[in-house]
């Protein structure tokens, strides 16, 4: 567009002064046209004409005639189909030919039928003397009707074809017809239509003028066309739109002699002159930009931006110049030799640009793939690559003939660097990265390594784990160092084979690479320490506790074995084993150890974990003390004077009911002790309460038996009396009656048993109740006593049966 050309130092091509009406020539003559230029400009849609061959072909439909014939056998013209009406589309125009052909054929046949002999034609007397004149008049009338119908048809299709171009095409189709010269014939009709179209042509000129005024500063851009060529194409299309109709109009002398034609011709001349000036200005201004743009070929091939990135130094205006030249030559425009010379180099320039862009892209990709740690090793090859590119940055321009050699050297240097880097990458991947990737999987802590969970065994087990994992780490680091050495030496050997000049000694290269990876090793080692400490901290809050401890009764106190202090010491020892492993790392220098100590102090998460571990066991003291209060409820059993209390109770002549209450209370205490959990989970330990429970339970059970023994003594005494009396009665009943005195004793004994039958519950029931209470109090009783109490009722029944037997015998 105009703005782009203005960037090349050229003033805008067309301004309002160029199209000022006052400055346009007033000459009424039509300027000559360049037919060759017009032919190359015309678009397909602008040059299409309405010809009979362009119309859509269709099968001709026969006109079905329903007309009636006159008395002479000729078809009346008034009854014929007059052809397509004004509402039919252009595609139906072919049917007018069918209509004309039908009318002419029928007229001819009628004429031959009526005047088939010379006698009829030349007859001046007789019955046939008026036949030929009548037939001829009918023929003339039919032809006039046909011409009138055809005029209506032409008017109708021109009405449908609204554009001037299409209307002129229709007129040209029928202007060659030779018809009668009567007034109102086809020739007059065509002349009238042409005059109407010429008047409409003025409206088209005004419309084109408005279009030009609207787009003259920024002409429309044609698809895939450059700016100048688009402007020329646009203006030539406007020229074509006004010149093509004028070619037809100016051939008609009557039309040009009309009084209104002068105004239209003057407007046409103004527009044509302006359009040609517009084209010449755009073309001349473009010509002035050719040499400045062509000078860009003297620039270097490559250039660096502010960030140091390499780019191909090809001015886009060169490519635009090539495109403009191509299009202008197609438009038959005069092009400077300089532009033609640039056009001849099109393929060469584009090829070099593509190859340079690919080389720059490949070089950037290879350099980007080089690891920072490996760059010192490849410094000689990188330096050689920079030297290879230097001519493209300093001396070589687009006009040089050595560009192919430069591209070849640049490609070779890039490929050698890529091959060496790939070799080093493969060595590092197989011998270094594989071990570095395994290092993060190591841990200096194992949670489930000990089952007994004693403090001593826990520390010993963790020490063994750290020792084993530290050995694996040392082996991995040794393999990493060996792989690094192999990779560095491979790169050095590749550089030596290529003959590159060494910029750094081999020992320094090895040391630099080792130093770079040494930092990664230290960071991975630090990661092991952090994860190990983190896992130790998590094991104190998640999963099973680390230690098992016992709660024991050591009169007068309840103690925890091992103590919280011992467990905390075990945790601190484990933590020290993990963090102090850096002191045993042989690959660490004194500076490395100080650096890692600083990392440990600066890492907030690690410090939080360390603080939590160092306070884990002691922080559980409050919870454990609170749990001890459960057992302190029974402290009276080992702190109070229970013997004095028992003595006072016995001397107070307390009844058996009060004694039973004492035993019941002790039984409740016993059940309460047994209900306490045998294992209690705390933060760092599982408390085993079995020892203290057993001790307290034994004390309560002892005093329970002591009080229950008094109940048992009384019940045993009453049981013995019952057994002794029962055995005495049975023995007396078994004595035979031999005299009156023995009979009297037996009867008295039977009477006594009869009296006891009603009061036996008063004797047996207290004993049974007391033994049942002792059983409910969970007091261990002799087996024989329990059996005797259980059979008291049965034995009494057997005794009563024996008494009944004796009574029956005596009766």
C-alpha positions in Angstrom: 0.0 0.0 0.0 1.0 3.7 -0.1 2.2 3.6 3.5 4.7 0.8 2.7 6.1 2.7 -0.2 6.4 5.8 1.9 8.7 3.8 4.2 11.2 3.6 1.4 11.6 7.4 1.3 9.0 8.1 -1.4 6.2 10.6 -0.9 2.6 9.3 -1.1 1.7 8.5 -4.8 -1.8 9.9 -5.1 -3.2 12.8 -3.2 -6.3 14.9 -3.6 -4.5 17.3 -5.9 -4.0 14.5 -8.4 -7.7 14.0 -8.9 -8.9 17.6 -8.7 -11.5 18.2 -11.3 -10.0 21.6 -12.2 -6.7 20.0 -13.1 -8.3 17.3 -15.4 -8.1 18.0 -19.1 -11.2 19.4 -20.6 -10.5 17.7 -23.9 -13.6 16.0 -25.2 -11.7 13.5 -27.2 -11.5 10.0 -26.0 -7.8 9.1 -25.0 -6.3 6.1 -26.7 -6.3 2.8 -24.9 -3.7 0.1 -24.6 -5.5 -3.0 -25.7 -2.6 -5.2 -24.6 -2.6 -3.9 -21.1 -6.3 -4.3 -20.9 -6.2 -7.9 -22.0 -3.7 -8.8 -19.2 -5.8 -7.0 -16.5 -9.3 -8.3 -17.2 -10.6 -10.8 -14.6 -12.8 -13.6 -15.8 -15.9 -12.1 -14.3 -15.2 -8.8 -16.0 -14.7 -10.1 -19.6 -17.5 -12.6 -19.7 -20.0 -11.7 -22.5 -23.4 -12.8 -23.1 -23.1 -14.9 -26.3 -25.3 -17.5 -27.6 -22.6 -20.0 -27.0 -22.4 -19.0 -23.2 -26.1 -19.5 -22.6 -27.2 -22.7 -20.9 -28.0 -25.3 -23.5 -31.2 -27.2 -23.1 -33.4 -29.3 -25.3 -35.5 -27.2 -27.5 -39.1 -27.6 -26.6 -41.5 -27.7 -29.5 -44.0 -25.0 -29.4 -47.4 -26.5 -29.2 -49.7 -24.6 -31.4 -53.3 -24.3 -30.5 -53.9 -21.4 -33.0 -56.5 -21.6 -35.8 -55.6 -21.3 -39.5 -57.2 -18.7 -41.7 -59.2 -19.4 -44.8 -56.0 -19.5 -46.9 -54.4 -22.1 -44.8 -51.8 -19.7 -43.3 -51.4 -19.6 -39.5 -52.5 -16.3 -38.0 -49.7 -14.2 -36.4 -52.0 -13.0 -33.7 -52.6 -16.5 -32.5 -48.9 -17.5 -32.4 -46.7 -17.6 -29.2 -44.8 -14.3 -29.1 -41.8 -15.8 -27.4 -40.5 -15.5 -23.9 -42.1 -12.9 -21.7 -40.3 -10.2 -19.7 -40.6 -12.3 -16.5 -38.6 -15.3 -17.9 -34.9 -15.7 -17.1 -32.0 -15.3 -19.5 -31.6 -19.1 -19.6 -34.8 -19.3 -21.7 -33.6 -17.0 -24.4 -32.8 -20.0 -26.7 -36.6 -20.5 -27.2 -36.9 -17.4 -29.2 -34.9 -19.1 -32.0 -37.4 -22.0 -32.0 -40.2 -19.5 -32.2 -38.7 -17.6 -35.2 -37.8 -20.8 -37.0 -41.4 -22.1 -36.6 -43.0 -18.9 -37.8 -40.8 -18.6 -40.9 -41.1 -22.2 -41.8 -44.9 -22.1 -41.6 -45.0 -18.8 -43.5 -42.8 -20.3 -46.2 -44.9 -23.4 -46.5 -48.1 -21.4 -46.7 -46.5 -19.2 -49.4 -45.4 -22.2 -51.4 -48.8 -23.9 -51.0 -50.7 -20.8 -52.3 -48.3 -19.8 -55.1 -46.9 -23.1 -56.1 -47.1 -22.4 -59.9 -46.0 -19.7 -62.2 -49.5 -19.4 -63.6 -50.8 -18.3 -60.2 -48.0 -15.8 -59.8 -48.3 -14.2 -63.3 -52.1 -14.5 -63.7 -53.8 -11.1 -64.4 -57.2 -12.3 -65.2 -59.3 -15.0 -64.0 -60.0 -16.4 -60.6 -56.3 -16.5 -59.5 -55.5 -12.9 -60.4 -55.8 -11.6 -56.8 -54.4 -14.7 -55.1 -50.7 -13.8 -55.2 -51.1 -10.1 -54.0 -53.2 -11.3 -51.1 -50.7 -14.0 -50.2 -47.8 -11.5 -50.4 -49.6 -9.0 -48.2 -50.2 -11.7 -45.6 -46.5 -12.5 -45.8 -45.4 -8.9 -45.2 -47.9 -8.6 -42.4 -46.4 -11.8 -40.8 -42.9 -10.5 -41.1 -43.8 -7.1 -39.5 -45.5 -8.9 -36.7 -42.4 -11.1 -36.2 -40.1 -8.1 -36.2 -42.4 -6.3 -33.6 -42.3 -9.5 -31.4 -38.5 -9.6 -31.7 -38.2 -6.0 -30.7 -40.3 -6.7 -27.6 -38.1 -9.7 -26.8 -34.9 -7.5 -27.1 -36.4 -4.9 -24.8 -37.4 -7.5 -22.3 -34.0 -9.2 -22.1 -32.2 -5.8 -21.9 -34.5 -4.9 -19.0 -33.5 -8.1 -17.3 -29.8 -7.5 -17.9 -29.5 -4.4 -15.7 -25.8 -3.8 -16.2 -24.6 -1.6 -19.2 -22.0 -4.2 -20.1 -24.6 -7.0 -20.5 -27.0 -4.6 -22.3 -24.3 -3.7 -24.8 -23.5 -7.3 -25.4 -27.2 -8.0 -26.3 -27.2 -5.0 -28.7 -24.0 -6.3 -30.4 -25.6 -9.6 -30.9 -28.6 -8.2 -32.9 -27.0 -5.2 -34.5 -25.9 -7.2 -37.6 -29.5 -8.2 -38.5 -30.7 -6.7 -41.9 -34.3 -5.7 -41.4 -36.7 -3.3 -43.1 -36.2 0.4 -42.8 -39.8 1.2 -41.8 -40.4 3.3 -38.8 -40.4 1.5 -35.5 -38.3 -1.4 -36.8 -35.6 -3.3 -34.9 -32.8 -0.9 -35.9 -34.7 2.0 -34.4 -35.3 0.0 -31.3 -31.7 -0.9 -30.8 -30.7 2.8 -31.4 -33.1 3.9 -28.7 -31.9 1.2 -26.3 -28.3 2.3 -26.9 -29.2 5.9 -26.2 -30.7 4.8 -22.9 -27.7 2.8 -22.0 -25.4 5.8 -22.8 -27.4 7.9 -20.4 -27.0 5.2 -17.7 -23.3 5.1 -18.5 -23.0 8.5 -16.8 -24.3 6.9 -13.5 -21.7 4.2 -13.8 -19.0 6.9 -14.3 -20.2 8.6 -11.1 -20.2 5.3 -9.2 -16.6 4.5 -10.4 -15.5 8.0 -9.5 -16.8 7.6 -5.9 -15.2 4.2 -5.7 -11.9 5.7 -6.7 -12.1 8.6 -4.3 -12.9 6.1 -1.5 -10.0 3.8 -2.1 -7.3 5.9 -3.8 -5.2 6.3 -0.7 -5.4 2.5 0.2 -6.2 0.5 -3.0 -7.7 -2.9 -2.3 -5.1 -5.7 -2.1 -5.5 -8.5 -4.5 -5.2 -12.1 -3.2 -1.5 -13.1 -3.1 -0.5 -9.9 -5.0 2.0 -7.3 -3.6 1.1 -3.7 -2.9 2.0 -1.9 -6.1 0.7 -4.7 -8.3 -2.6 -4.7 -6.4 -2.9 -0.9 -6.9 -2.2 -1.3 -10.7 -4.6 -4.2 -11.0 -7.3 -2.2 -9.2 -6.9 1.0 -11.3 -6.8 -1.0 -14.5 -10.0 -2.7 -13.6 -11.6 0.7 -13.2 -10.1 1.8 -16.6 -11.5 -1.4 -18.1 -15.0 -0.7 -16.7 -15.2 2.8 -18.4 -13.3 2.0 -21.6 -15.1 -1.1 -22.8 -18.5 0.5 -22.9 -17.0 3.7 -24.5 -15.5 1.7 -27.4 -19.1 0.7 -28.4 -20.7 4.1 -27.7 -18.1 6.1 -29.8 -18.7 3.9 -32.9 -22.3 5.2 -33.1 -22.1 8.7 -34.7 -25.7 9.5 -34.0 -25.2 8.9 -30.3 -22.0 11.0 -30.2 -23.9 13.8 -31.9 -26.5 13.9 -29.2 -26.5 17.1 -27.1 -26.1 15.2 -23.8 -23.1 13.2 -25.0 -20.6 16.1 -24.5 -21.2 16.1 -20.7 -20.7 12.3 -20.5 -17.6 12.3 -22.7 -16.0 15.1 -20.6 -16.6 13.1 -17.4 -15.2 10.0 -19.1 -12.0 11.9 -20.2 -11.5 13.3 -16.7 -11.7 9.9 -15.1 -9.5 8.2 -17.8 -6.8 10.8 -17.4 -6.8 10.6 -13.6 -6.7 6.8 -13.7 -3.7 6.8 -16.1 -1.9 9.4 -14.0 -2.6 7.2 -10.9 -1.0 4.2 -12.6 2.0 6.1 -13.7 2.6 7.7 -10.3 2.5 4.3 -8.5 4.8 2.8 -11.0 7.3 5.7 -11.1 7.4 5.8 -7.3 8.0 2.1 -7.1 10.9 2.5 -9.6 12.6 5.0 -7.3 12.6 2.4 -4.4 14.3 -0.3 -6.4 17.9 0.7 -5.9 17.6 1.5 -2.2 16.0 -1.9 -1.7 18.6 -3.6 -3.9 21.4 -2.2 -1.8 20.2 -4.6 1.0 21.9 -7.4 -0.9 25.2 -5.9 0.2 24.4 -6.7 3.9 26.1 -9.6 5.7 24.5 -13.0 5.7 24.0 -13.3 9.5 23.4 -10.8 12.3 23.1 -11.1 16.1 20.3 -9.4 18.1 20.7 -7.7 21.4 20.5 -11.0 23.3 23.2 -12.6 21.2 20.9 -14.8 19.2 21.9 -15.5 15.6 19.5 -14.6 12.7 19.5 -14.7 8.9 20.0 -11.1 7.7 17.6 -11.1 4.8 15.6 -7.9 4.4 12.0 -8.7 3.6 11.9 -5.8 1.2 14.1 -7.9 -1.2 11.5 -10.6 -1.3 8.8 -8.0 -1.8 10.8 -6.4 -4.6 11.0 -9.9 -6.3 7.2 -10.3 -6.0 6.5 -6.8 -7.3 8.8 -7.4 -10.3 7.1 -10.7 -11.1 3.6 -9.2 -11.1 4.6 -6.0 -12.9 6.2 -8.0 -15.7 3.0 -10.0 -16.0 1.2 -6.7 -16.3 3.5 -5.7 -19.2 4.9 -2.8 -17.2 8.3 -1.3 -17.7 10.6 -2.6 -15.0 14.1 -1.3 -14.2 17.1 -3.6 -15.0 18.1 -3.6 -11.4 14.7 -5.2 -10.5 15.1 -7.7 -13.2 18.6 -8.6 -11.9 17.2 -9.2 -8.5 14.4 -11.3 -10.0 17.0 -13.5 -11.7 18.5 -14.3 -8.3 15.2 -15.3 -6.8 15.9 -19.0 -6.7 19.4 -18.5 -5.4 18.4 -16.0 -2.7 15.5 -18.2 -1.5 17.7 -21.3 -1.4 20.4 -19.6 0.6 17.9 -18.1 3.0 16.3 -21.5 3.6 19.6 -23.3 4.0 21.0 -20.5 6.3 17.8 -20.6 8.4 18.0 -24.4 8.7 21.7 -24.2 9.7 21.1 -21.5 12.3 18.2 -23.5 13.7 20.3 -26.7 13.8 23.2 -24.9 15.5 20.9 -23.3 18.1 19.3 -26.7 18.8 22.7 -28.4 19.2 24.0 -25.7 21.5 20.8 -25.8 23.6 21.1 -29.6 24.0 24.6 -29.2 25.6 24.5 -29.5 29.4 26.0 -26.6 31.3 28.4 -29.0 33.0 29.6 -30.3 29.6 30.1 -26.9 27.9 33.7 -26.5 29.2 34.6 -29.9 27.7 33.2 -28.9 24.3 34.7 -25.4 24.4 37.2 -26.0 21.6 34.5 -27.3 19.3 32.2 -24.4 20.2 35.1 -22.0 19.5 35.7 -23.6 16.2 32.0 -23.2 15.3 32.0 -19.5 16.2 35.1 -19.0 13.9 33.3 -20.9 11.1 30.3 -18.5 11.4 32.4 -15.4 11.6 32.6 -14.7 7.8 28.8 -14.7 7.7 28.7 -12.0 10.3 31.5 -9.8 8.9 32.5 -10.3 5.2 30.1 -12.5 3.3 27.1 -10.7 1.6 24.3 -12.0 -0.5 26.2 -11.0 -3.7 29.2 -13.2 -2.8 29.9 -16.4 -4.7 31.4 -18.2 -1.7 28.1 -18.8 0.2 28.0 -22.5 -0.7 31.4 -23.1 0.8 30.5 -21.1 3.9 27.3 -23.2 4.3 29.2 -26.4 3.9 31.8 -25.5 6.6 29.0 -24.4 8.9 27.1 -27.7 8.4 30.3 -29.8 9.0 31.2 -27.9 12.2 27.6 -28.2 13.5 27.5 -31.9 12.8 30.8 -32.6 14.5 29.7 -30.7 17.6 26.4 -32.6 17.6 28.1 -35.9 17.3 30.5 -35.2 20.1 27.8 -33.9 22.3 25.7 -37.0 21.6 28.6 -39.3 22.5 29.1 -37.5 25.8 25.4 -37.5 26.5 25.2 -41.3 25.9 28.1 -41.9 28.3 26.6 -39.6 30.9 23.2 -41.3 30.5 24.5 -44.8 30.9 27.2 -44.3 33.5 26.2 -41.2 35.4 22.5 -40.4 35.3 21.5 -44.0 36.0 23.3 -43.8 39.3 22.3 -40.3 40.1 18.7 -41.3 39.6 19.1 -44.1 42.1 20.5 -41.9 44.8 17.2 -40.3 45.7 15.8 -43.8 46.4 18.2 -44.3 49.3 17.0 -43.8 52.9 19.1 -43.8 56.1 16.1 -44.9 58.2 13.9 -48.0 58.3 10.7 -48.1 60.4 10.0 -51.9 60.6 13.6 -53.1 61.0 13.1 -54.1 64.7 10.3 -56.2 66.2 11.1 -56.0 69.9 11.1 -52.2 69.9 13.5 -51.8 72.7 15.6 -48.6 72.7 19.0 -50.4 72.5 17.9 -52.7 69.6 16.2 -49.8 67.8 19.4 -47.7 67.8 21.5 -50.6 66.8 19.2 -51.5 63.9 19.1 -48.0 62.6 22.9 -47.8 62.8 23.1 -50.9 60.7 20.7 -49.5 58.1 22.7 -46.2 57.8 25.9 -48.2 57.4 24.5 -50.4 54.6 22.9 -47.5 52.7 25.9 -45.3 53.1 28.0 -48.1 51.5 25.6 -48.2 48.6 25.8 -44.4 48.2 29.6 -44.5 48.2 29.5 -47.1 45.5 27.1 -45.1 43.4 29.2 -41.9 43.7 32.3 -43.8 42.7 30.5 -45.0 39.6 29.3 -41.5 38.8 32.8 -40.1 39.0 34.1 -42.8 36.8 31.4 -42.1 34.2 32.2 -38.4 34.3 35.8 -39.1 33.6 35.0 -41.4 30.7 32.6 -38.7 29.2 35.2 -35.9 29.5 38.0 -38.0 28.0 35.7 -39.0 25.1 35.0 -35.4 24.3 38.7 -34.5 24.6 39.7 -37.4 22.2 37.0 -36.3 19.7 38.4 -32.8 19.7 42.0 -34.1 19.3 41.0 -36.2 16.3 39.4 -33.1 14.6 42.6 -31.1 15.2 40.8 -28.4 17.2 43.1 -26.1 19.3 42.8 -26.8 23.0 41.7 -23.8 25.0 41.8 -25.5 28.4 44.1 -28.2 29.8 42.6 -31.7 30.1 43.0 -31.8 33.9 41.1 -28.5 34.2 38.3 -29.8 32.0 37.9 -32.9 34.1 38.0 -30.9 37.3 35.4 -28.5 36.0 32.9 -31.2 35.1 33.5 -33.1 38.3 32.9 -29.9 40.2 29.6 -29.3 38.4 28.3 -32.8 39.1 29.8 -32.8 42.6 27.2 -30.2 43.5 24.4 -32.4 42.2 25.8 -35.3 44.2 25.8 -33.1 47.3 22.3 -32.0 46.7 21.1 -35.6 46.2 23.0 -36.5 49.5 21.2 -33.7 51.2 17.9 -35.0 49.9 18.6 -38.4 51.4 19.2 -36.8 54.8 16.0 -34.7 54.6 13.8 -37.6 53.5 15.3 -39.9 56.3 14.7 -37.3 59.0 11.3 -36.6 57.6 10.4 -40.3 57.7 11.7 -40.6 61.3 9.5 -37.7 62.2 6.4 -39.1 60.5 6.9 -42.5 62.2 6.4 -40.7 65.5 3.0 -39.5 64.5 1.8 -42.1 62.0 1.7 -45.9 62.2 2.8 -48.0 65.2 4.9 -46.4 68.0 8.6 -47.0 67.8 9.1 -48.3 71.4 7.5 -50.7 73.9 7.6 -49.9 77.6 6.3 -51.4 80.8 4.5 -49.7 83.8 5.7 -51.3 87.0 4.9 -50.8 90.7 7.9 -49.9 92.7 6.5 -49.2 96.1 5.7 -46.4 96.9 5.7 -45.2 93.2 4.6 -46.3 89.7 7.5 -46.2 87.2 7.9 -46.5 83.4 10.5 -48.9 82.1 12.4 -47.7 79.9 11.9 -44.1 80.9 11.0 -41.3 78.6 14.5 -40.0 78.9 15.9 -43.3 77.7 13.5 -43.3 74.7 14.4 -39.7 73.9 18.0 -40.5 74.0 17.5 -43.3 71.5 15.7 -40.9 69.1 18.5 -38.4 69.5 21.1 -41.1 68.8 19.2 -42.2 65.6 18.9 -38.6 64.5 22.6 -38.0 65.1 23.5 -41.2 63.1 21.6 -39.8 60.1 22.8 -36.2 60.2 26.4 -37.0 61.3 26.9 -39.3 58.3 28.3 -36.3 56.4 31.4 -36.6 58.6 32.1 -40.0 57.1 31.7 -39.1 53.5 35.1 -39.4 51.9 34.1 -37.5 48.8 33.2 -34.4 50.7 35.8 -31.7 51.3 35.9 -29.5 54.4 34.1 -26.8 52.5 31.4 -29.3 51.4 30.8 -30.4 55.0 30.4 -26.8 56.1 28.1 -26.1 53.2 25.9 -29.0 54.0 25.8 -28.0 57.7 24.6 -24.7 56.5 21.9 -26.3 54.4 20.7 -28.3 57.4 20.5 -25.1 59.5 18.8 -23.1 56.7 16.2 -25.7 55.7 13.0 -24.8 57.7 11.2 -28.1 57.1 14.3 -30.1 58.2 14.7 -28.0 61.3 11.1 -28.4 62.2 11.4 -32.2 61.9 14.6 -32.2 64.0 13.0 -30.1 66.8 10.0 -32.4 66.8 12.1 -35.5 67.0 14.2 -34.1 69.9 11.0 -33.3 71.9 8.9 -36.3 70.8 9.4 -38.5 73.9 9.5 -35.8 76.5 6.3 -34.2 75.0 4.5 -37.5 75.9 5.3 -37.1 79.6 2.1 -35.2 80.4 -0.1 -37.8 78.7 1.7 -40.7 80.4 1.4 -38.9 83.8 -2.3 -38.5 83.3 -2.6 -42.1 82.4 -0.7 -43.1 85.7 -3.5 -41.4 87.6 -5.7 -44.4 86.7 -3.5 -46.6 88.8 -3.0 -44.1 91.6 -6.7 -44.6 92.5 -5.5 -47.9 94.2 -2.5 -46.3 96.0 -4.2 -47.1 99.4 -3.3 -50.8 98.9 0.4 -50.1 99.1 0.5 -46.8 101.0 -2.2 -47.1 103.8 -2.0 -49.4 106.9 -4.4 -52.0 105.8 -3.3 -54.4 108.5 -4.3 -52.0 111.3 -7.6 -51.3 109.5 -8.3 -55.1 109.4 -7.4 -55.6 113.0 -9.7 -52.7 114.0 -12.5 -54.2 111.9 -12.2 -57.6 113.5 -11.9 -56.3 117.0 -15.1 -54.2 116.5 -17.2 -57.4 116.5 -18.5 -56.6 113.0 -21.2 -58.8 111.8 -21.0 -61.1 108.8 -23.1 -58.7 106.7 -20.5 -55.9 107.1 -17.8 -58.3 106.3 -19.6 -59.3 103.1 -19.8 -55.6 102.2 -16.1 -55.3 102.6 -15.4 -58.3 100.3 -17.9 -56.9 97.7 -16.1 -53.6 97.7 -12.7 -55.3 97.2 -14.2 -57.4 94.4 -15.4 -54.2 92.6 -11.9 -52.8 93.0 -10.5 -56.0 91.5 -12.8 -55.8 88.5 -11.8 -52.1 88.0 -8.2 -53.0 87.8 -8.7 -55.8 85.4 -10.8 -53.5 83.2 -7.7 -51.3 82.5 -6.2 -51.8 79.0 -3.2 -54.1 78.9 -1.6 -51.9 76.2 -1.9 -48.1 75.8 -0.7 -46.3 72.6 1.1 -43.1 73.2 3.1 -40.9 70.8 6.4 -42.7 70.8 5.6 -45.9 72.8 3.1 -48.6 73.6 2.6 -48.8 77.4 2.4 -52.4 78.7 0.2 -52.1 81.9 0.3 -55.9 82.7 3.0 -55.6 85.4 1.3 -52.9 87.4 -2.1 -54.4 86.9 -0.9 -57.8 88.2 0.7 -56.1 91.3 -2.4 -54.2 92.2 -4.6 -57.1 91.5 -2.6 -59.3 93.8 -2.9 -56.8 96.6 -6.6 -56.5 96.3 -7.1 -60.2 96.0 -5.0 -60.8 99.1 -7.1 -58.5 101.2 -10.3 -59.8 99.6 -9.3 -63.4 100.8 -8.4 -62.1 104.2 -11.9 -60.6 104.7 -13.6 -63.5 103.0 -11.8 -66.0 105.2 -13.9 -64.8 108.2 -17.1 -65.6 106.2 -15.6 -68.9 105.2 -14.7 -69.8 108.7 -18.2 -69.3 110.1 -19.8 -71.1 107.2 -17.3 -74.0 107.5 -18.1 -74.3 111.2 -21.8 -74.4 110.6 -21.3 -76.9 107.7 -19.3 -79.2 110.0 -22.0 -79.1 112.7 -24.6 -80.0 110.1 -22.6 -82.9 108.7 -21.8 -84.2 112.2 -25.4 -84.1 113.4 -26.6 -85.8 110.2 -24.1 -88.6 110.5 -25.1 -89.0 114.2 -28.8 -89.3 113.3 -28.1 -91.8 110.5 -26.0 -93.9 112.9 -28.7 -94.0 115.5 -31.4 -94.9 112.9 -29.3 -97.9 111.8 -29.2 -99.4 115.3 -31.5 -102.3 115.7 -34.4 -102.1 118.3 -34.0 -104.9 120.7 -35.6 -103.6 123.9 -38.1 -101.1 125.0 -35.6 -98.6 125.9 -34.1 -98.7 122.5 -37.5 -98.5 121.0 -38.3 -95.5 123.1 -35.1 -93.8 122.0 -35.9 -94.5 118.3 -39.3 -93.1 118.6 -38.0 -90.0 120.3 -35.5 -89.7 117.4 -38.2 -90.0 114.8 -40.2 -87.4 116.6 -37.2 -85.1 116.7 -36.7 -85.6 112.9 -40.3 -84.7 112.4 -39.8 -81.5 114.2 -36.7 -80.6 112.2 -38.5 -81.2 108.9 -40.2 -77.8 109.3 -37.1 -75.9 110.5 -34.4 -77.4 108.3 -34.3 -74.3 106.1 -33.2 -72.2 109.0 -30.2 -74.4 109.5 -29.2 -75.1 105.9 -30.1 -71.8 104.1 -27.5 -69.5 106.0 -24.7 -72.0 105.0 -25.8 -72.2 101.4 -26.1 -68.4 101.1 -22.7 -67.8 102.6 -21.0 -70.3 100.2 -22.9 -68.8 97.3 -21.6 -65.3 98.3 -18.0 -66.7 98.5 -18.4 -68.1 95.0 -19.8 -64.8 93.8 -16.9 -63.0 95.4 -14.6 -65.2 93.3 -13.0 -66.8 96.4 -11.4 -70.1 95.8 -13.1 -72.7 98.0 -12.1 -76.4 98.7 -13.8 -78.7 96.3 -15.1 -81.1 98.9 -16.8 -78.2 100.8 -18.5 -77.0 97.6 -19.7 -80.6 96.9 -20.9 -81.0 100.5 -22.9 -77.8 100.3 -24.4 -78.8 97.0 -25.6 -82.2 98.4 -27.0 -81.0 101.7 -30.6 -81.2 100.5 -30.1 -84.6 98.9 -28.5 -86.1 101.9 -31.3 -84.7 104.1 -33.9 -86.3 101.9 -32.1 -89.6 102.0 -32.0 -89.3 105.8 -35.8 -88.6 105.9 -36.3 -91.6 103.7 -34.3 -93.7 106.1 -36.5 -92.4 109.0 -39.7 -93.3 107.1 -38.3 -96.8 106.5 -37.5 -97.2 110.2 -41.0 -95.9 111.2 -42.6 -98.4 108.8 -40.5 -101.2 110.3 -41.5 -100.3 113.8 -45.1 -100.0 112.8 
